[in-house]
């Protein structure tokens, strides 16, 4: 009745309880979590191969020189990300953010393309250790793993073992910050080292002593544009590909047929 609310101090009506605020039901209580042992095993395999390749390069060359290469840094990141993803797949936890996995796939793919398109066939041959031919079997095996097998494995994991439509166009530009930071690191490193150092500049197309800053910055711009185009391609593929991890989710609710 409308006039009752104007009377102060009305006692509560017995037998009528106050409405409880709505509670939030976590998704895990509705959808049964499930483990993915095959995804776990595959990711650990690729992460182990990346770790073995990096260790092989470290054992056959100066550690600081080896660790300064973009391909080495990208594969270390890949090993860490895949290990964390494998643990989440085994414990039925939510996957890593798509921005992290997408950036990792982008970096290892970029390193592989740079090696195959810009460094293959150079004279003298390009080597991460700086001394090609010292341990030919180890260096050849590690190079094939770093620049061919592991990037292909990372792409297959992303295509076949992750849910699609999680990458967005706004993520492409921030992904370029890592290659840009590496460019600054490479040029600063070369400027600080002695002009007589043989490993002053790690990549031939970034050799300021040979080409000058104008030419090197032009090369870096082309690589950066290629990296951005590759990022856009990954995002477009992510939006278009089917869902390879679709499954039937069981809920904790069972519907009964209507009565009457």
HUZILIN-V493217 format. One record per residue. N is the residue number from 1. RES is the residue in one small letter. PHI is phi in radians with two decimals (999 if undefined). NEAR is the number of other ideal C-beta (glycine too) atoms within 12 Angstrom. D_CENTER is the distance of its C-alpha to the mean C-alpha in Angstrom with 2 decimals. Layout:
N;RES;PHI;NEAR;D_CENTER / N;RES;PHI;NEAR;D_CENTER
This chain:
1;x;999;7;62.79 / 2;x;-1.13;6;62.05 / 3;x;-1.31;7;64.70 / 4;x;-1.14;11;63.39 / 5;x;-1.26;9;60.46 / 6;x;-1.52;9;63.04 / 7;x;-1.60;10;64.75 / 8;x;-1.29;7;63.20 / 9;x;1.23;8;62.77 / 10;x;-1.23;11;62.79 / 11;x;-1.28;9;62.08 / 12;x;-1.19;9;59.30 / 13;x;-1.35;9;60.42 / 14;x;-1.13;6;60.46 / 15;x;1.57;5;58.37 / 16;x;-2.01;8;55.69 / 17;x;-1.66;8;52.49 / 18;x;-1.18;7;50.04 / 19;x;-1.23;6;46.97 / 20;x;-1.40;6;43.89 / 21;x;-1.13;6;40.75 / 22;x;-1.10;6;38.14 / 23;x;-1.72;7;35.65 / 24;x;-1.63;8;31.96 / 25;x;-1.67;12;31.06 / 26;x;-1.13;11;27.53 / 27;x;-1.09;15;25.70 / 28;x;-1.14;16;25.78 / 29;x;-1.39;14;29.57 / 30;x;-1.79;14;29.69 / 31;x;-1.75;18;26.98 / 32;x;-1.23;16;27.08 / 33;x;-1.16;21;23.77 / 34;x;-2.40;19;23.06 / 35;x;-1.48;18;21.34 / 36;x;-2.25;28;19.33 / 37;x;-1.12;16;20.47 / 38;x;-1.19;19;19.53 / 39;x;-1.12;31;15.84 / 40;x;-1.07;27;16.12 / 41;x;-1.12;19;17.95 / 42;x;-1.15;26;15.73 / 43;x;-1.18;40;12.51 / 44;x;-1.16;25;14.76 / 45;x;-1.12;25;16.21 / 46;x;-1.17;37;13.17 / 47;x;-1.10;33;12.19 / 48;x;-1.14;23;15.90 / 49;x;-1.14;32;16.14 / 50;x;-1.11;40;13.53 / 51;x;-1.12;27;15.47 / 52;x;-1.11;23;18.72 / 53;x;-1.14;41;18.04 / 54;x;-1.12;36;17.20 / 55;x;-1.12;25;20.30 / 56;x;-1.09;28;22.39 / 57;x;-1.16;40;21.71 / 58;x;-1.17;27;22.55 / 59;x;-1.35;19;25.73 / 60;x;-1.89;29;26.94 / 61;x;-2.66;31;26.42 / 62;x;-1.08;22;26.67 / 63;x;-1.00;18;23.80 / 64;x;-1.12;16;23.46 / 65;x;-1.15;25;23.61 / 66;x;-1.16;32;20.96 / 67;x;-1.19;24;18.52 / 68;x;-1.41;30;19.11 / 69;x;-1.46;41;17.43 / 70;x;-1.12;38;14.19 / 71;x;-1.09;43;13.42 / 72;x;-1.15;39;14.10 / 73;x;-1.10;31;11.99 / 74;x;-1.14;39;8.86 / 75;x;-1.29;48;9.91 / 76;x;-1.12;30;10.73 / 77;x;-1.06;31;7.41 / 78;x;-1.08;45;6.28 / 79;x;-1.07;34;9.61 / 80;x;-1.17;23;9.36 / 81;x;-1.16;36;6.46 / 82;x;-1.18;42;8.35 / 83;x;-1.12;25;11.51 / 84;x;-1.12;26;11.06 / 85;x;-1.15;36;10.24 / 86;x;-1.11;31;13.27 / 87;x;-1.12;23;15.38 / 88;x;-1.19;26;14.87 / 89;x;-1.17;30;15.75 / 90;x;-1.30;23;18.76 / 91;x;-1.62;19;20.00 / 92;x;1.07;20;19.69 / 93;x;-1.68;19;17.78 / 94;x;-1.11;19;15.70 / 95;x;-1.19;31;12.05 / 96;x;-1.12;28;9.30 / 97;x;-0.98;20;9.15 / 98;x;-1.10;28;7.92 / 99;x;-1.13;25;7.18 / 100;x;-1.29;28;4.54 / 101;x;-1.16;36;3.01 / 102;x;-1.12;41;4.61 / 103;x;-1.11;35;4.17 / 104;x;-1.11;42;2.26 / 105;x;-1.09;44;4.79 / 106;x;-1.08;44;6.92 / 107;x;-1.21;38;7.48 / 108;x;-1.22;48;8.45 / 109;x;-1.19;39;10.36 / 110;x;-1.07;40;11.98 / 111;x;-1.08;42;13.07 / 112;x;-1.17;34;14.52 / 113;x;-1.16;27;16.34 / 114;x;-1.07;37;17.74 / 115;x;-1.14;35;19.09 / 116;x;-1.31;22;20.65 / 117;x;-1.71;19;22.03 / 118;x;-1.97;25;22.99 / 119;x;-1.93;30;23.51 / 120;x;-1.17;18;24.92 / 121;x;1.47;12;28.69 / 122;x;-1.20;18;29.12 / 123;x;-2.20;9;32.33 / 124;x;-1.21;13;32.05 / 125;x;-1.09;20;28.98 / 126;x;-1.27;29;25.71 / 127;x;-2.51;35;24.66 / 128;x;-1.17;44;21.98 / 129;x;-1.36;36;24.71 / 130;x;1.48;28;27.22 / 131;x;-2.38;22;29.87 / 132;x;-1.12;23;29.43 / 133;x;1.61;16;31.85 / 134;x;-1.22;18;32.24 / 135;x;-2.27;21;30.52 / 136;x;-1.04;16;30.11 / 137;x;-1.17;13;29.06 / 138;x;-1.12;26;26.37 / 139;x;-1.18;30;25.06 / 140;x;-1.16;24;25.19 / 141;x;-1.14;22;23.43 / 142;x;-1.12;37;20.64 / 143;x;-1.13;37;20.30 / 144;x;-1.16;22;20.16 / 145;x;-1.16;37;17.50 / 146;x;-1.15;45;15.24 / 147;x;-1.85;38;15.89 / 148;x;-2.31;26;16.69 / 149;x;-1.18;25;16.26 / 150;x;-1.21;44;12.85 / 151;x;-1.03;36;11.16 / 152;x;-1.11;23;13.45 / 153;x;-1.11;33;12.58 / 154;x;-1.15;44;8.83 / 155;x;-1.12;31;10.21 / 156;x;-1.14;22;12.85 / 157;x;-1.07;40;10.90 / 158;x;-1.18;42;9.20 / 159;x;-1.31;25;12.74 / 160;x;-1.85;22;14.90 / 161;x;-2.15;32;13.55 / 162;x;-2.20;40;11.90 / 163;x;-1.32;25;14.14 / 164;x;-1.50;24;14.48 / 165;x;1.04;17;15.50 / 166;x;-2.02;24;13.02 / 167;x;-1.67;33;11.67 / 168;x;-2.32;21;14.36 / 169;x;-1.07;18;15.88 / 170;x;-1.18;13;16.00 / 171;x;-1.48;25;12.26 / 172;x;-1.15;27;12.63 / 173;x;-1.13;20;14.83 / 174;x;-1.07;21;13.00 / 175;x;-1.11;35;10.00 / 176;x;-1.34;28;12.92 / 177;x;-1.13;20;13.82 / 178;x;-1.17;27;11.83 / 179;x;-1.06;33;13.58 / 180;x;-1.16;22;16.69 / 181;x;-1.13;18;16.72 / 182;x;-1.17;32;16.44 / 183;x;-1.06;30;19.34 / 184;x;-1.08;17;21.35 / 185;x;-1.09;23;20.79 / 186;x;-1.13;33;21.86 / 187;x;-1.21;26;24.92 / 188;x;-1.16;17;25.93 / 189;x;-1.06;25;25.73 / 190;x;-1.13;28;27.89 / 191;x;-1.27;19;30.35 / 192;x;-1.46;13;30.85 / 193;x;-1.31;21;31.41 / 194;x;-1.16;12;34.85 / 195;x;-1.04;14;35.70 / 196;x;-1.57;8;36.85 / 197;x;-1.21;18;33.56 / 198;x;-1.28;18;32.39 / 199;x;-1.91;28;28.67 / 200;x;-1.08;26;28.95 / 201;x;-2.04;34;26.36 / 202;x;-1.35;38;23.54 / 203;x;-2.07;36;23.14 / 204;x;-1.04;28;26.32 / 205;x;-1.34;27;25.36 / 206;x;-1.96;39;24.83 / 207;x;-1.45;26;28.17 / 208;x;-1.19;28;30.19 / 209;x;-1.10;22;33.22 / 210;x;-1.61;17;33.57 / 211;x;-1.89;19;32.54 / 212;x;1.53;14;32.94 / 213;x;-1.15;19;30.76 / 214;x;-1.08;11;31.55 / 215;x;-1.20;18;30.38 / 216;x;-1.16;26;27.24 / 217;x;-1.15;21;26.23 / 218;x;-1.13;16;26.94 / 219;x;-1.09;28;24.67 / 220;x;-1.13;31;21.87 / 221;x;-1.12;20;22.54 / 222;x;-1.12;19;22.34 / 223;x;-1.14;31;19.00 / 224;x;-1.13;27;17.72 / 225;x;-1.14;18;19.23 / 226;x;-1.14;23;17.75 / 227;x;-1.12;34;14.21 / 228;x;-1.14;26;15.16 / 229;x;-1.10;21;16.74 / 230;x;-1.14;33;13.78 / 231;x;-1.09;35;11.74 / 232;x;-1.10;25;14.87 / 233;x;-1.13;25;15.09 / 234;x;-1.11;39;11.77 / 235;x;-1.15;31;12.98 / 236;x;-1.11;18;16.41 / 237;x;-1.13;23;15.47 / 238;x;-1.15;32;13.69 / 239;x;-1.32;19;16.97 / 240;x;-1.67;14;19.20 / 241;x;-1.30;23;18.01 / 242;x;-1.30;15;19.85 / 243;x;-1.54;17;18.77 / 244;x;-1.45;19;18.50 / 245;x;-1.98;23;18.49 / 246;x;-1.17;10;21.57 / 247;x;-2.58;15;24.11 / 248;x;-1.44;9;27.37 / 249;x;-1.65;15;27.14 / 250;x;-1.64;13;30.26 / 251;x;-1.81;14;31.57 / 252;x;-1.51;15;34.04 / 253;x;-1.97;12;36.60 / 254;x;-2.18;7;39.21 / 255;x;-1.42;7;41.25 / 256;x;-1.82;6;44.98 / 257;x;-1.15;6;47.31 / 258;x;-1.11;5;49.37 / 259;x;-1.59;4;52.79 / 260;x;1.68;3;55.87
